[in-house]
Amino acid sequence: MKWITPALAILTIGLGLGCEDARPVVAAANASPSASPTPVAAAAEPVFIASGPLVVEDQVDVGAQREGIIATILAEPGTKVKKGQLLAQLDDRQVTANLEAARARTRSTAADLHNWEAETQVLDADLRRAEKMWEARLIPKEQIEHARYKTESDHWDVERVRELLLDAQASEHSLELELEKTRVVSPFDGVVARRYVRAGQKVNMGDRLFWVTAESPLRIRFTLPESFLGHIARGQRFELTSPDVDGQRWGASVIEISPVVDPSSGTIEVLCQLVGPTVGLRPGMSASVRIPNPQ
């Protein structure tokens, strides 16, 4: 039976090795569910990025205030202009002639008024003399009544001519306004961005002639989620950047906040104005504002 003992030993070692190989498999299988990564909550964004174009408050299309022919063009795109500076001149010959005629009528009516006032003073003196003669029983009653009615009639004539003078002056002023409308001027300090007309072109009232825009102060208008309502205040400053100007930052101060929420989008509108130097920025450029998320 001695040969049995070595065989049993070999069999025992084999079984032992087999059991050792099986344990790690079971352990690995049991450990597999816990090996999957635990989901981690995403960290909240530290800031909210709002974007929009840079705008200015003063930016308009200057239109024709009356019809006429463009006689002269005095400003081109890129021309810096001051408030009231002449941009173009319409043909004003007819309006000027009508204005001169109206001024002549005004002068004539004014002279007529002076004549009636002088005549009224003469009749007033005659009436006073007639009253004294009536008191002395030197003239009949009919004569003093005639003098009184004549004086009253002249006073009414004076009032009539005064009204005619006011009408003439109003007509003159109306033509002065029409003459002023032939001068196309800049409504504010800025720069001419576009010109829509040419010399010799006929324009109608309301036609666009020039696009004039101010260069400052620059502003940006954007929308924020309604959760920001109550967390944004006037005077609050934010950092502004523009993709058109790399590596630079500017400050923007809140000047206007919408008091209501837009029900269609659930947003509020905010208007900021840039503070400090704005070198490199122009109206129409895209910009972004970094706004801290409300806690």
C-alpha positions as CSV (number, residue, x, y, z in Angstrom):
1,M,0.0,0.0,0.0
2,K,3.0,2.3,0.0
3,W,2.4,3.3,-3.7
4,I,-1.1,4.7,-2.7
5,T,0.4,7.4,-0.4
6,P,2.3,9.4,-3.1
7,A,-0.8,9.2,-5.4
8,L,-3.1,10.5,-2.7
9,A,-0.6,13.4,-2.1
10,I,-0.6,14.3,-5.7
11,L,-4.4,14.2,-5.9
12,T,-4.6,16.4,-2.8
13,I,-2.2,19.0,-4.2
14,G,-4.2,19.1,-7.5
15,L,-7.5,19.6,-5.7
16,G,-5.9,22.3,-3.6
17,L,-4.6,24.1,-6.6
18,G,-8.0,23.9,-8.3
19,C,-9.7,25.4,-5.3
20,E,-7.2,28.3,-5.1
21,D,-7.8,29.1,-8.8
22,A,-11.6,29.2,-8.3
23,R,-11.6,31.6,-5.4
24,P,-10.3,34.6,-7.3
25,V,-12.9,34.1,-10.0
26,V,-15.7,34.1,-7.5
27,A,-14.2,37.1,-5.8
28,A,-13.9,39.0,-9.1
29,A,-17.4,38.2,-9.9
30,N,-18.6,39.5,-6.6
31,A,-16.5,42.6,-6.9
32,S,-17.6,43.6,-10.4
33,P,-20.8,45.6,-9.4
34,S,-18.8,47.8,-7.0
35,A,-16.1,48.4,-9.6
36,S,-18.4,50.6,-11.7
37,P,-17.7,54.4,-11.2
38,T,-20.0,56.3,-8.9
39,P,-21.8,59.2,-10.7
40,V,-20.5,62.6,-9.6
41,A,-22.7,65.7,-9.6
42,A,-21.7,68.3,-12.2
43,A,-20.2,71.4,-10.7
44,A,-22.3,74.6,-11.2
45,E,-21.0,77.1,-13.7
46,P,-19.3,79.9,-11.8
47,V,-20.4,82.6,-14.3
48,F,-23.1,83.1,-16.9
49,I,-21.9,84.3,-20.3
50,A,-24.4,86.7,-22.0
51,S,-23.7,87.9,-25.6
52,G,-24.9,90.7,-27.8
53,P,-23.9,93.5,-30.2
54,L,-22.4,96.7,-29.1
55,V,-24.8,99.6,-29.7
56,V,-25.1,103.4,-29.2
57,E,-28.1,105.4,-28.2
58,D,-27.8,107.9,-31.0
59,Q,-28.0,106.1,-34.3
60,V,-30.5,107.2,-37.0
61,D,-31.3,107.3,-40.7
62,V,-31.5,111.0,-41.6
63,G,-34.5,111.4,-43.9
64,A,-35.7,114.1,-46.2
65,Q,-38.1,116.5,-44.6
66,R,-39.5,117.7,-47.9
67,E,-39.3,116.7,-51.5
68,G,-36.8,118.3,-53.8
69,I,-33.6,117.8,-55.8
70,I,-30.3,117.1,-54.1
71,A,-28.1,120.1,-55.1
72,T,-25.0,119.4,-53.1
73,I,-23.5,116.5,-51.1
74,L,-21.2,117.7,-48.3
75,A,-20.5,114.5,-46.3
76,E,-19.3,111.0,-47.2
77,P,-19.2,107.7,-45.2
78,G,-16.5,108.1,-42.6
79,T,-16.9,111.8,-42.2
80,K,-17.0,112.9,-38.6
81,V,-19.7,115.4,-38.0
82,K,-20.9,117.8,-35.3
83,K,-24.5,118.4,-34.3
84,G,-26.1,120.8,-36.9
85,Q,-23.4,120.3,-39.5
86,L,-24.6,120.4,-43.1
87,L,-24.7,117.0,-44.8
88,A,-26.5,117.9,-48.0
89,Q,-28.4,120.8,-49.6
90,L,-31.6,120.6,-51.5
91,D,-32.4,123.0,-54.3
92,D,-34.0,125.9,-52.4
93,R,-34.5,128.6,-55.2
94,Q,-38.3,128.3,-55.2
95,V,-38.6,128.4,-51.5
96,T,-36.3,131.3,-51.2
97,A,-38.3,133.3,-53.8
98,N,-41.6,132.5,-51.9
99,L,-40.0,133.6,-48.6
100,E,-38.8,136.9,-50.1
101,A,-42.4,137.6,-51.3
102,A,-43.8,136.7,-47.9
103,R,-41.3,139.1,-46.2
104,A,-42.4,141.9,-48.6
105,R,-46.0,141.3,-47.7
106,T,-45.1,141.4,-44.0
107,R,-43.4,144.8,-44.5
108,S,-46.2,146.1,-46.5
109,T,-48.8,145.1,-43.9
110,A,-46.7,146.5,-41.1
111,A,-46.6,149.9,-42.9
112,D,-50.3,149.7,-43.5
113,L,-50.9,149.1,-39.8
114,H,-48.8,152.2,-38.9
115,N,-50.8,154.3,-41.3
116,W,-54.1,153.1,-39.7
117,E,-52.8,153.7,-36.2
118,A,-51.7,157.3,-37.2
119,E,-55.2,158.0,-38.7
120,T,-56.8,156.6,-35.6
121,Q,-54.9,159.1,-33.5
122,V,-56.1,162.0,-35.7
123,L,-59.7,160.8,-35.3
124,D,-59.3,160.5,-31.6
125,A,-58.1,164.1,-31.4
126,D,-61.1,165.2,-33.6
127,L,-63.4,163.4,-31.3
128,R,-62.1,165.1,-28.2
129,R,-62.4,168.5,-29.9
130,A,-66.0,167.6,-31.0
131,E,-66.9,166.6,-27.5
132,K,-65.7,170.0,-26.1
133,M,-67.7,171.8,-28.9
134,W,-70.8,169.8,-28.0
135,E,-70.4,170.7,-24.4
136,A,-70.3,174.4,-25.4
137,R,-73.4,173.8,-27.6
138,L,-71.4,174.9,-30.7
139,I,-72.2,171.8,-32.9
140,P,-75.3,169.6,-33.2
141,K,-75.6,166.2,-31.7
142,E,-75.4,164.5,-35.1
143,Q,-72.0,165.9,-35.7
144,I,-70.4,164.5,-32.5
145,E,-72.0,161.1,-33.1
146,H,-70.6,161.1,-36.6
147,A,-67.1,161.8,-35.2
148,R,-67.5,159.0,-32.6
149,Y,-68.6,156.4,-35.1
150,K,-65.8,157.3,-37.5
151,T,-63.2,156.9,-34.7
152,E,-64.7,153.5,-33.6
153,S,-64.6,152.3,-37.3
154,D,-60.9,153.2,-37.5
155,H,-60.1,151.4,-34.3
156,W,-61.7,148.2,-35.8
157,D,-59.6,148.8,-39.0
158,V,-56.5,148.9,-36.9
159,E,-57.4,145.5,-35.3
160,R,-58.1,144.0,-38.8
161,V,-54.7,145.1,-40.1
162,R,-53.0,143.8,-37.0
163,E,-54.5,140.4,-37.7
164,L,-53.4,140.6,-41.3
165,L,-49.9,141.4,-40.1
166,L,-49.9,138.3,-37.8
167,D,-51.0,136.1,-40.7
168,A,-48.3,137.5,-42.9
169,Q,-45.7,136.9,-40.2
170,A,-46.9,133.3,-39.7
171,S,-46.7,132.7,-43.5
172,E,-43.2,134.1,-43.5
173,H,-42.2,131.9,-40.5
174,S,-43.7,128.8,-42.3
175,L,-41.6,129.5,-45.4
176,E,-38.5,129.9,-43.2
177,L,-39.1,126.5,-41.8
178,E,-39.5,125.1,-45.4
179,L,-36.2,126.7,-46.3
180,E,-34.6,125.2,-43.2
181,K,-35.9,121.7,-44.4
182,T,-33.8,122.1,-47.5
183,R,-30.7,121.9,-45.4
184,V,-29.9,118.3,-44.3
185,V,-28.0,118.5,-41.1
186,S,-26.6,116.0,-38.6
187,P,-28.8,115.6,-35.5
188,F,-25.9,114.9,-33.2
189,D,-22.1,114.5,-33.0
190,G,-21.0,111.3,-34.7
191,V,-19.8,109.8,-37.9
192,V,-21.6,109.3,-41.3
193,A,-21.9,105.5,-41.7
194,R,-23.7,105.4,-45.1
195,R,-24.9,107.7,-47.9
196,Y,-28.0,106.7,-49.8
197,V,-28.4,109.5,-52.3
198,R,-26.5,111.2,-55.1
199,A,-26.3,114.8,-56.3
200,G,-29.1,115.6,-58.7
201,Q,-31.4,112.9,-57.4
202,K,-35.0,113.7,-56.7
203,V,-36.1,112.7,-53.2
204,N,-39.5,112.6,-51.5
205,M,-40.4,113.5,-48.0
206,G,-39.2,110.6,-45.7
207,D,-36.6,109.2,-48.1
208,R,-33.4,108.0,-46.4
209,L,-30.4,110.3,-47.1
210,F,-27.7,109.4,-44.6
211,W,-27.1,107.0,-41.8
212,V,-25.4,108.8,-38.9
213,T,-24.2,107.1,-35.8
214,A,-22.6,108.2,-32.6
215,E,-19.3,106.6,-31.6
216,S,-19.9,106.7,-27.8
217,P,-21.0,105.8,-25.2
218,L,-21.0,102.2,-26.2
219,R,-23.7,99.9,-24.8
220,I,-24.6,96.2,-24.8
221,R,-28.2,94.8,-24.5
222,F,-28.7,91.2,-23.6
223,T,-31.1,88.8,-21.9
224,L,-30.7,86.7,-18.8
225,P,-32.8,83.9,-17.3
226,E,-35.5,85.0,-14.9
227,S,-33.6,83.5,-12.0
228,F,-31.3,86.5,-12.2
229,L,-34.2,88.9,-11.4
230,G,-33.4,90.5,-8.0
231,H,-29.7,89.6,-8.3
232,I,-28.8,92.3,-10.8
233,A,-28.8,96.0,-9.7
234,R,-28.2,99.3,-11.4
235,G,-24.6,100.4,-11.1
236,Q,-23.3,96.8,-10.9
237,R,-20.2,96.2,-13.0
238,F,-19.2,93.2,-15.0
239,E,-16.3,92.2,-17.3
240,L,-16.8,92.5,-21.0
241,T,-14.8,90.9,-23.8
242,S,-15.1,90.8,-27.6
243,P,-14.1,88.0,-30.0
244,D,-13.0,90.8,-32.4
245,V,-10.3,92.1,-30.0
246,D,-8.3,89.3,-28.5
247,G,-6.7,89.6,-25.1
248,Q,-8.5,92.8,-23.9
249,R,-11.2,93.3,-21.2
250,W,-13.4,96.2,-20.5
251,G,-15.8,97.2,-17.7
252,A,-19.6,97.5,-18.2
253,S,-22.0,99.0,-15.8
254,V,-25.7,98.2,-15.6
255,I,-27.9,101.2,-16.4
256,E,-31.3,99.6,-17.2
257,I,-33.1,96.4,-16.0
258,S,-36.4,95.2,-17.4
259,P,-38.9,95.2,-14.6
260,V,-40.9,92.3,-16.0
261,V,-40.1,88.8,-17.3
262,D,-40.8,88.0,-21.0
263,P,-43.4,85.3,-20.7
264,S,-42.5,83.7,-24.1
265,S,-38.8,83.2,-23.2
266,G,-38.7,83.4,-19.4
267,T,-35.9,86.1,-19.6
268,I,-35.3,89.6,-18.5
269,E,-33.5,92.3,-20.5
270,V,-30.5,94.2,-19.3
271,L,-28.7,97.2,-20.7
272,C,-25.1,97.9,-19.8
273,Q,-22.9,100.9,-20.7
274,L,-19.1,100.5,-21.1
275,V,-17.0,102.6,-18.7
276,G,-13.5,103.8,-19.2
277,P,-11.5,103.8,-22.4
278,T,-13.1,101.7,-25.2
279,V,-10.1,101.7,-27.7
280,G,-10.6,99.0,-30.3
281,L,-14.3,98.7,-30.0
282,R,-16.9,99.9,-32.5
283,P,-20.7,99.9,-32.7
284,G,-22.0,96.7,-34.1
285,M,-19.2,94.4,-32.8
286,S,-20.1,91.3,-30.9
287,A,-19.3,91.2,-27.2
288,S,-19.8,89.0,-24.1
289,V,-20.5,89.8,-20.5
290,R,-19.5,87.5,-17.6
291,I,-22.1,87.5,-14.9
292,P,-21.9,85.6,-11.7
293,N,-24.6,82.9,-11.3
294,P,-27.0,83.8,-8.5
295,Q,-26.5,81.6,-5.3
